[in-house]
């Protein structure tokens, strides 16, 4: 299981890949992490275990693919590739809508 520090580091790295710094600050720099923390403590409290589980799985996959290296310590290109692979894997495993199953 991830420690609070590793969850925070992994979440920060993920947020900063989704909203990277360019001419403007990164998502983490403008407070996306604070927003996520607040919303998971209030309106989406029941989703906090799911978020932590997702971050834990991201970290596990990083370790498996990159010799035990934590996700935040990967080069940015490797972080992007891992995120893309996991998103593509999730898309192939997503349940189909009822209408889609009839056509399949």
Residue frames relative to the residue before (quaternion, step in Angstrom):
aa qw qx qy qz dx dy dz
X 1.0000 0.0000 0.0000 0.0000 0.00 0.00 0.00
X 0.4829 -0.6754 0.4793 0.2845 3.56 -1.07 0.71
X 0.4321 -0.6467 0.5534 0.2981 3.54 -1.17 0.59
X 0.6789 -0.4705 0.3577 0.4356 3.59 -1.26 0.31
X 0.6442 0.5276 -0.3212 0.4511 3.60 0.98 -0.83
X 0.6806 0.4712 -0.2980 0.4753 3.61 0.93 -0.86
X 0.5982 0.5361 -0.3646 0.4710 3.61 1.07 -0.66
X 0.6720 0.4990 -0.2969 0.4596 3.57 0.86 -0.96
X 0.6665 0.4964 -0.3045 0.4655 3.61 0.91 -0.86
X 0.6652 0.4962 -0.3033 0.4684 3.57 0.96 -0.87
X 0.6472 0.5083 -0.3144 0.4733 3.58 0.95 -0.85
X 0.6457 0.5169 -0.3249 0.4586 3.59 0.93 -0.85
X 0.6638 0.4961 -0.3134 0.4636 3.59 0.88 -0.89
X 0.6551 0.5113 -0.3121 0.4604 3.59 0.97 -0.83
X 0.6479 0.5103 -0.3136 0.4707 3.59 0.90 -0.91
X 0.7088 0.4691 -0.2704 0.4522 3.57 0.89 -0.89
X 0.6104 0.4876 -0.3710 0.5020 3.62 1.22 -0.15
X 0.6461 0.5019 -0.3211 0.4770 3.59 1.10 -0.64
X 0.7766 0.0977 -0.0341 0.6215 3.57 1.04 -0.86
X 0.0425 -0.8430 0.5362 0.0082 3.60 0.32 1.22
X 0.5613 -0.5651 0.4801 0.3675 3.51 -1.28 0.40
X 0.0440 0.7419 -0.6687 0.0213 3.52 -1.13 0.74
X 0.7914 -0.0758 0.0882 0.6001 3.61 -0.41 -1.12
X 0.7199 0.3389 -0.1936 0.5740 3.55 1.34 -0.30
X 0.6377 -0.5357 0.3748 0.4072 3.62 -1.18 0.36
X 0.5836 -0.5697 0.4473 0.3672 3.54 -1.27 0.38
X 0.7042 -0.4556 0.3398 0.4256 3.52 -1.32 0.22
X 0.6613 0.5017 -0.3139 0.4609 3.56 0.93 -0.86
X 0.6550 0.5357 -0.3088 0.4343 3.58 0.96 -0.88
X 0.7347 0.3999 -0.2409 0.4921 3.61 1.08 -0.61
X 0.6994 -0.5418 0.2582 0.3882 3.58 1.21 0.34
X 0.3385 0.7470 -0.5146 0.2503 3.60 1.17 0.26
X 0.6266 0.5420 -0.3353 0.4485 3.60 1.01 -0.74
X 0.6445 0.5085 -0.3146 0.4765 3.58 1.00 -0.82
X 0.6344 0.5270 -0.3211 0.4655 3.57 1.02 -0.84
X 0.6621 0.4995 -0.3104 0.4645 3.59 0.86 -0.95
X 0.6453 0.5245 -0.3187 0.4549 3.58 0.91 -0.90
X 0.6744 0.4995 -0.2919 0.4589 3.60 0.90 -0.95
X 0.7082 0.4666 -0.2824 0.4484 3.57 0.79 -0.97
X 0.6539 0.4908 -0.3190 0.4794 3.59 1.10 -0.62
X 0.6543 0.4842 -0.3126 0.4896 3.58 1.21 -0.36
X 0.7564 0.3299 -0.1849 0.5337 3.60 1.21 -0.32
X 0.8548 0.2067 -0.1026 0.4648 3.57 -0.33 -1.29
X 0.7947 0.2595 -0.1322 0.5325 3.60 0.98 -0.74
X 0.1420 0.8346 -0.5206 0.1111 3.57 1.12 0.64
X 0.6598 0.5169 -0.3178 0.4432 3.59 0.97 -0.77
X 0.6577 0.5104 -0.3078 0.4606 3.61 1.22 -0.35
X 0.4544 0.7146 -0.4446 0.2918 3.60 1.20 -0.27
X 0.6641 0.4851 -0.3389 0.4570 3.66 0.83 -0.75
X 0.6288 0.5312 -0.3392 0.4553 3.60 1.07 -0.65
X 0.6411 0.5121 -0.3190 0.4743 3.58 1.00 -0.83
X 0.6645 0.4949 -0.3041 0.4702 3.57 0.90 -0.92
X 0.6416 0.5151 -0.3275 0.4645 3.60 0.99 -0.78
X 0.6487 0.5179 -0.3139 0.4609 3.58 0.99 -0.80
X 0.6585 0.4885 -0.3066 0.4834 3.57 0.98 -0.82
X 0.6210 0.5353 -0.3334 0.4655 3.57 1.07 -0.74
X 0.6647 0.4939 -0.3018 0.4724 3.59 0.96 -0.85
X 0.6094 0.5393 -0.3427 0.4694 3.58 1.05 -0.74
X 0.6658 0.4956 -0.2920 0.4753 3.56 0.96 -0.89
X 0.6454 0.5173 -0.3211 0.4613 3.60 0.94 -0.84
X 0.6633 0.4960 -0.3066 0.4690 3.57 0.93 -0.86
X 0.6114 0.5410 -0.3407 0.4664 3.57 1.06 -0.74
X 0.6563 0.5064 -0.3062 0.4680 3.57 0.93 -0.91
X 0.6755 0.5106 -0.2994 0.4398 3.58 0.89 -0.94
X 0.7517 0.4158 -0.2184 0.4630 3.57 0.91 -0.89
X 0.8066 0.2738 -0.0948 0.5153 3.56 1.10 -0.67
X 0.6471 -0.6057 0.3180 0.3365 3.55 0.89 1.01
X 0.7498 -0.4160 0.2219 0.4642 3.57 0.92 0.87
X 0.4675 0.6815 -0.4453 0.3445 3.59 1.25 0.11
X 0.4654 -0.6715 0.5091 0.2707 3.55 -0.95 0.95
X 0.6371 -0.5605 0.3792 0.3690 3.57 -1.09 0.75
X 0.6979 0.4729 -0.3154 0.4356 3.66 0.75 -0.86
X 0.6802 0.4949 -0.2832 0.4607 3.59 1.20 -0.48
X 0.4979 0.6433 -0.4357 0.3853 3.59 1.27 -0.03
X 0.5648 -0.5352 0.4751 0.4109 3.59 -1.19 0.37
X 0.6442 -0.5613 0.3542 0.3801 3.58 -1.10 0.68
X 0.6421 0.5234 -0.3326 0.4506 3.60 0.96 -0.78
X 0.6519 0.4972 -0.3143 0.4786 3.59 1.04 -0.74
X 0.6046 0.5335 -0.3512 0.4759 3.60 1.07 -0.68
X 0.6659 0.5067 -0.3000 0.4581 3.58 0.87 -0.96
X 0.6625 0.5079 -0.3081 0.4563 3.59 0.91 -0.90
X 0.6543 0.5091 -0.3118 0.4642 3.58 0.97 -0.82
X 0.6373 0.5141 -0.3217 0.4755 3.58 0.95 -0.87
X 0.6711 0.5026 -0.3014 0.4540 3.58 0.85 -0.96
X 0.6464 0.5188 -0.3209 0.4583 3.59 0.93 -0.87
X 0.6897 0.4759 -0.2871 0.4640 3.58 0.87 -0.91
X 0.6269 0.5153 -0.3405 0.4749 3.59 1.04 -0.67
X 0.6579 0.4976 -0.3079 0.4740 3.59 0.96 -0.82
X 0.6319 0.5204 -0.3263 0.4727 3.58 1.02 -0.77
X 0.6556 0.5105 -0.3065 0.4644 3.57 0.96 -0.86
X 0.6410 0.5264 -0.3267 0.4531 3.58 1.01 -0.76
X 0.6824 0.4705 -0.3029 0.4704 3.59 1.00 -0.71
X 0.7066 0.4371 -0.2592 0.4925 3.59 1.17 -0.48
X 0.4604 0.6961 -0.4489 0.3193 3.60 1.23 -0.21
X 0.4948 -0.6561 0.4675 0.3259 3.57 -0.95 0.80
X 0.4344 -0.6872 0.5184 0.2652 3.53 -1.06 0.75
X 0.5231 -0.5889 0.5007 0.3589 3.53 -1.23 0.46
X 0.6895 -0.4996 0.3349 0.4035 3.54 -1.20 0.57
X 0.6621 0.5115 -0.3063 0.4541 3.59 0.93 -0.92
X 0.6414 0.5372 -0.3238 0.4418 3.59 1.03 -0.80
X 0.6473 0.5309 -0.3292 0.4368 3.60 0.98 -0.80
X 0.6252 0.5409 -0.3490 0.4413 3.60 1.01 -0.67
X 0.6913 0.4804 -0.2767 0.4634 3.55 1.05 -0.77
X 0.6118 0.5981 -0.3420 0.3885 3.57 1.15 -0.60
